[in-house]
C-alpha cells in the first residue's frame, strides 16, 4: 500500500519500499525453513499475501502487469492443487525494471 | 471489516492516489468496495433468524470471497481494460484488492476454498467479540472523519 502511495510522490522511495518488501518476504521464508517452522497455513498465508501485495502494486500500473498478476493468481491456485510451486516473480521483475530502466533510457 | 469501513477506506486511499479527484469516481469506488461482500448474502439468508449472534468468519464466505474469486474477478477486469477507460478499471481493481487485503488481514479465511479447507488467520485484529466490535466501530469512525475531511477539502 505504501508503495502505491509513494509512487506519485517519489519513485526512489517506492523503489526502496519494493526492495524492502521483497527482502522481508525472502527473509520470512528463510527463517521459517531454518528454524523448521514451515506449515501449510504459513505457506497459504505467504501465497495470498504475495498475490494481494502484487495486485495492489499492479492495479495502478495496469498494463501489462495486471494481466501477468491475473496469470499468477491462476498459477497460485494450480500450485496449491498440484502441490508444485510455480509462480511468476513479478515484483522482482518490476524491481529489476526499475533499476535497469534509467540505463535503457540513456 | 464492515461495508462502511471498506467504502470509506477505499475512498480515502483512492483519493490520495488520484490526487483529490476520487469524487468523480464515487460510483465505481462504492460498487467495487462492496461488491465482494455480496457473497455473504447466501450465508445471511441461511442464518437470517439469528443473524446477530452469528460471526462473519470463513463460513460466511463463498469461493468468490477467496483466491478463486480474486482470480476470476482479475480476469474479468483484464477483459474490462479493453472496453472501459483505464483509470476506471484501475480504480475498480484497486478497490477490490484493498477489500480482499483488509478482509484477509482482519479475519479468518479459507484462501484456497474449494481446493483446500485449511483456515488461515493472520490475527491482526484484537481477540474477543467485544474487542473486535470496539475496534470496528473505532476504525470506521476514524475513516469517517478522514472521509469528511477529504470531502471538506473538495468543497473548500
Interface residues (C-beta under 8 A of the other chain):
Chain A: X1 X4 X5 X7 X8 X40 X41 X44 X45 X47 X48 X49 X51 X52 X55 X56 X59 X60 X62 X63 X66 X67 X69 X70 X73 X74 X76 X77 X80 X81
Chain B: X13 X16 X17 X19 X67 X68 X70 X71 X74 X75 X77 X78 X81 X86 X89 X90 X93 X94 X97 X98 X100 X101 X104 X109 X111 X112 X115 X116 X118 X119 X120 X122
